[in-house]
Amino acid sequence: QVQLVESGGGLVNAGDSLRLSCTASGSTFRSDNMGWFRQAPGKEREFVATISGKGMRTYYTDSVKGRFTISRDDAKNTLYLQMNALKAEDTAVYYCAATAYSNSGTYTQMEFYSYWGQGTQVTVST
């Protein structure tokens, strides 16, 4: 069983930066493919970024490319999402998620993710 706990959300101004963290428990973190999703008010949950097992590959949704960076520190069992140049449209609850896969693939669909955190709120004010 994998448990995920996100932190680092908050209220910031447009153009500011935030770094989200996701600490995982479970013996397979070091090889699990991981991802970040977000859900804005009144909208469906959407894919943001994913990182393959051991961090060899990353993939982002178009709207965050060049602004967000996903990374992992396997020694700390922690996944990160560095968010720069934040925009009002980035406002959402951000969720960390883990797959049951350990490979070099990149997974963008929610159906591939077996474990989810409780979410952390990010609000960007203009």
N, C-alpha and C positions, 0 to 999 in steps of 0.2 A: 504494500500500500504506500502510495506517495502522497504526502501532504505538502501543500504549497501556501506560503504566506507572503503577500505583497506588502510593500511599504514604499514611501517616498512621494506619494501624491500630495497635492496641495493646490493653493490658489496662487497663480502667477499672472504677470502681465504679458501681453503679446510681445514676442521677441525674446522672452526669457528662456531659461533652460531648466530642466528637471531631470533627475535620474531616478528611475524606478528600480527597485530591487525585488527579487523573489527568492526566498530561501526555501529550499526543499529538504524534506526528510525522505529517506528511502535509499536503499543501497544501489539503485541503478541510475542515479542522477548523472553520474559521470559519462554515461553513454546514451542517455535518452535524448531524442530530438525534442526541442522545447519551442514554445512560441508565446507571443503576446497578441492579445485581441483587445478590442475596446467596444463599448456600447454607449452611444450617445442617447439622451432622452428621446423617447419616441421612435428610436431606430433599432434595427436588428444588430446583434453582435457581429463585428467584422474583424477580419484578419488584419494584423498590423505588421508583424515580423516573425521570422522563424530562424532557428539556428540548428544545424545538424549535430549529431552526436560528436563530441570532442571539438565542436566549434569550427569544423572544416569549411562549412558552407553557410551562407546567410541569404535571406530573401526578404524583400519588403514590398508592401503595397505601394503603388505609385505615389500616392499623396504624401508619403513620409520619406521617400528616397532622397538622400542628401541631407536630411535633417535629423533622422533617428538612427541610432546604432544599437544593435542587439549584440550582447556578448555574454560570456559565461566564465565563471571562476570555479572550476570543478573541485579545487581544493577546499573551497568554502561552501560548496553545494549551493551556489547562488547564480541566478540569472539576472541580467541587467537590461535596462532599456534607457539609453541616453537620449534625451529629447531636446533638441536645440531649435531655435527660431520658432518657438511655439506660436500657433495661430488659434484664433477663437474656435475654429472648426475641429481642433484637436480635443476640445472639451468632451470628456467621457469618463466612464468607469473603465479602468484598464485591468485586464485579467491576465495572469500568468497561467500557462497550461503546459502539460507534459504528455507526450505520446508514450506508447508502449513499444516504440521502435528505436533501434539503435543503429543508425546507418548514415550515409552521406546525403540522404534525400532531404527535400524541403517540403513541408506539409502546410498547406494554406487552408484546408478545410477543417471545420470544427469536428467533423466526424472522426478524424484521426486522433483526436486528443482525448485521453482517458481521464486525466486528472486536472482539476481546476482550482485556482485560488479563490478567495472571497472577493477580490477586487479592491482597487484603490482609486479614489476620485481624483481626477485632474481637471481643474477649471482654469481656463485661460481668459483673462479679462482684457477687453480692448479699451 
